[in-house]
Amino acid sequence: MSTQSTDARQSRNSLGDISVLYVSVLMRAAAAEGADTTELASHFQLDRQTLTSPAARISIPRFMRLGHAAISETGNPALGLRMGALSRPVDAGIAGLAGETAGTAGAAISTLIRYALLTSRNSRGNPTIRPETRQVQFYSIRPYNGFNYFVVDSVLAAWTQFLRNVTGRYEVLEKVTIEYPAIGLDEVFESWFRCPVHFGAPANSLTVRRDIWQSPSLQAQPAMHEKLSELCEREMQQIRRGWTTGDRVKNLLTPLFRGETPGLETIAMKLGITPWTLQRQLAAEGTGFRELVDDTRKSLARDYIRETDTSLAEIAWLLGFANPAAFHKAYRRWFNLSPGEHRKRIRHSRGA
């Protein structure tokens, strides 16, 4: 692995990052709702060069703050739905282009989900698809608040719009489920998705109609689909080529924390190797499982405190600590001050 790729990986926000392609969609939606997007971009230090760079990304927390600011300015709490309505396959990069050229709508959305890592990396997990039940699922981003409702809305709406684009049909879903509780917009959501929408559900998901899943894509082009899929595969391999065993362990740890600490055996099973083999590979890299758990928690804790307003109790849960007191103790060990004091210093510094 090159020094450049190592530095790039280490400089990323541990909570995740997202392509500016999605920022552009957010800005289009905000502008359509009457927001001053020039002022919005300036406030979040997003210049034209950044917004037009195909490789540029911003941190997930920064994207959430930008979305919250856009919602505050437009007064539209359902701005995520407007983002979905204005999204195009190309807004998902080459994954979107590869998807729309697939033979059927089912193959199209499956392609889009398979290559989601090309435009979005989140510590919480990756979107998944279940062809047998025609269900597309977005990972949990609990705890929910005014800063991240729109993320769920925009993702589910963009997937829905993608299916509408490739089929030319408007009613493409059987149902939608959303993890966060209803916020008084049930009728707005059911009118937009054109199907039942269940809030407070176990997962964020779309269930695609059977006839739509099997429907031919209007943009189907077998040769182009093959070519673009090959390009996506190469880029995915490039992303993962520099991953060490330790990187893969860290990638699996975060979604599994949530109130508990995953064990070595659990991670080894997910990697498809024995616990002994995992221990041996980590030792060869000069690290160990417990050290990686601690390092992952430390990086995430720092970014949760620095980048979000998530409560300390919620952060403790997200990092797999048994209780907030255990989190406070670990934070003092890492940074020589309490998480509450650290957050106050950061806010004071920004205010200055």
N, C-alpha and C positions, 0 to 999 in steps of 0.2 A: 504494500500500500504506500502511496506517495505521501510525502509530508503535507502537500497541499490538501489532499483528501482527508487526512487526519485532522488538520487544523479546521477544515470546513465542518467536519462532523462535531468536533469539540465546541465550536462556536455556536452551534445550533441551540435554540431554546429547548430544554429538556422536555417541556410540555408539548412540543410539536411545532410545526410550521406549515404554511399553506402558500400555494402559488398565487402570485398577484393576478392571475387570470380570474380568480374568484373575487379579488378586491375590485377588479374592473366591473364585474357583474353587480356587486354591491353598490358601486358608484353610479352605475346606470339606473339601478332601482331607486336610489336616493334622489337622483336628478329628476326622474320621472314623477317623484312625489313632491318636487319643488324645493329640494335642499340645495344649498350653495355648496356644491362639491369641490369647488376650487378652495374654499375656506376649509372644508373638511380635510382635504388632502394636505393642505399646508399645516394644519394643526397636528396631523399625525406624521408629518415629515415624509410625505409620499410625493416625490417629484415626478415629472413626466418620464424621465429616463428609467426610474424604477418601475413605474406602471406599464411601460412598454417593453420591458426586458423579459424575454421568455423564460429566463432562468431565475428571475428574482422571486424571493419568498419573504413573507413576514411571519412573525411568531403568532401562534394561535391566540395567546392572550391579547396581543395588539389588534388582531383581527376582531376579536370579541369586543374590545373597547371601541373600535371603529364602528362596528355594527350598532352598538348601544348608542353611540353619539348620533348616528344617522337616524335611528328610531326616535331619539329625543327631539331631533330637529324637524323631522317630518311629522311626528305625532302618530305614526302608523305602527302599532305593535305587531302587525302582520307583515312587516316589510320583507321577511323571509319568503313569503309566498310571492311577492312581487319580484324578488330576485329569481325565483324559480321560473316564473312566467317569461322573464327576459333572458333566460339562459339559453345557450345554443350548444350543440355538440362540440364545436370548436373551443368553447370555454373550458372544456375538460382536457384540452391539449390533444396530443396524438392519441390518447386513450379514447377520447370522444370521437375522433375521426375514424379510428379503427372500429369502434363500436357501431357507428351508424352504417358502415359498409358491410356489416355482417348480414347473413341471409335472412334471419328472422329477428323479431323483437326480443325474444328470449336470449338468443345468441348475442344480440347487440348490448343489452343491459348486463349480461354476464361478462362481456369483454370490458365494459366500462368499469365494473367492480374489480375485475381481476387486476387491472393496471392502475387502481386508485392511488397507489403509493407514488406514482410518477408526479402527482400534483399536490398531494396532501399527506403529511406524516403527523400522526397524533399519538401521544404516549398511551392513550386510553385503549387503542386497538385499531382494527381495520374493518371496513365494511365487509359483509359476507352475503352470499347468495345461496339459496336452496332451490335448485331447479325442480326437485320433485314436488315441492309445494308452491313453486313460483313466488317465493318470498325473498325480498331484498331487505337486508337489515343493516341499520346504522348503529354503531356501538354506543354504549351508554356514556354520557358525559355528565353524570351526576357529580355534585349536587346542582340542581337547576335554579336559575335566577334570571333577572332581567338582562344579564349579559350573554346568556347562551341559549335562551329559547329560540332565537332567530336562527341559530346554527342548525338545529334540528329541522326547523321549518324549511330553511333554504335547501338543505340537502335532499330531503324527501320531495320537495317541490321540483327541484332540478331533475331528479330521477324521473319524476312523473312527466315533466315537460320533454325530457329526452325520449320517452316512450311515445309521447304524442307526436314528436317530430318525425320519428322513424316510421310510424304507422299511418300518420295522417288522421288518426282517430282522437277524439277528445276524452271519451269515457274509457279509460284503460285499466282501472283498478277495481278490485273487489272490496278492499278495505285498507285503512291506514291505522296503525297504532302508534301512539306517542307516549313516551315515558312520563313527561312532566304533567302535572294536573291541569285541568281545564282552566283557562284564564278569561272565560267569558266570550270567547270567539268561536264557539262550536259551530254555529251556523255559517260563519265566514269560511271556516276550514272545510266543511262538508260541501259547501257550494263550489269551492275552488277545486277540491280533489274529486268531486262528483261521485262520492261513495261514503259509507259510514266511516267516521273518524273516532277512534276510542282513545281518550286521554287517561293518564294514570295507569297506563298499560305496562306489562313486564318488559317491553322492548320497543324501539323505534323501528318501524318496518312498513313496507308496502307489500300487499299481495296482489299480483298481477292477474287480470282475467285470463282464463285459459285460452280463449280465442285470440286475445291480443298476444299472449306469449308465443303462440304458433304462427302469428301473422307475419307475412313477408315484410322485410324492411323496404321502404320506398327508395332508400339510397343503397341498396344491396349492390356490391361489386366484388365478386369473389377474389379476383386477382389483387385489387387494391386492399381488400381486407387482409389477405395473406401477407402482403408487403408491409402494411402498417403494423400488423400484429408482430411480425418479426422485429420491426424497429422497437416496439414496446418491450419485447422480450430482452433485446440487447440493452436497453436502458435500465430495465429492472436488474439484469445481471450486473451492470455497472454499479448500481446503487449497492447491491449486496456483496459485490466482490471484495470490498474492503472490510466487511464485517468479520470480526474475530468471534470466537466462541463466546467470549465475554460480552460482546455487543449483542449477540443473539439472545443471551440470557437476559440482559437488561431489557431488550425489546419485549420479552415475554413476561417479565416481572410486573411491570406497572399495571396492566389490566387485571392482574390477579391479586393485587394487594387488597384493596377494598375491605378493610376491617380485619384482615388476617395476613399472616406471612406465609407465602407459598414455600414449600419445602424443596429440597434438592431433587427428591424423587419425582415430584410433580413436573418440574422444569425438564428433567432428563426425559421423562415420558413424552412431553410435548416436542422435544428435539429428536425423538426416536432413537435415543441411545441409553445405555445403562448408567445408573448413578456413578459407578466407578469410572466409566469412560469419561463422563462429564468432569468429574474431579480431576482426572489425569490431564485432560485437555486444558482446564483452567490453570492447573499448576504449571503446565508448560508455558503458559502466557504470563506467569508470575503473579497470579491472583488466585482467589478462592471464592466459593459460593457466598459465604457470609460477608466477605469484603464487598462483593458486587451488590448484595442486598443493601448494605450500608451506604455504598457510594451512590446507588440509584436513588435511595431515599433522600440522601443529602442534596443531590442535584435538583430533585423534584421539589423538596421543601423550600430551597432557596428561591426557585422560580415561582412557586405558589405565593410565597410571602412578598416577593418583589413585584410580580406581574398581576396578581389578582386580589380581589377583596374577599376571597373565600375565608370563612371563619376558621379559627384555629382548631376547633373540634372537628370540623369537616376535613381539614387537611390531615389531621391525625388519622381519621378513618380512611382517607384516600391513600395514605402511605402504609396502611396495614398495622398501625399501632393498636395495642389492646385498649388504650385509653389516652385522653389528652395529656395526662401527666407523663406518660412514657414518651410521648412526642416532645414535650417541653424539655425533658431530661436529655434526649438525644440531640435536640437543637442546640442546647447549651454546650454539649460536647463538641459539636461540629463548628460552631461559630462564636463561642465564648460569650453569648448573650441570649436572652430569651427571644422567641419568635415575635412576641408582641413588641418588644423594644426594637428589634430589628426593623419591623414594619414601620414603626414611628420614625426612626432615623431616615429610612428611605423616603417617606412622605415629606419629612422636613427638608431633606436635601432637594427634592423635586420642587418644593414650594419656594425654596431659596433661589 
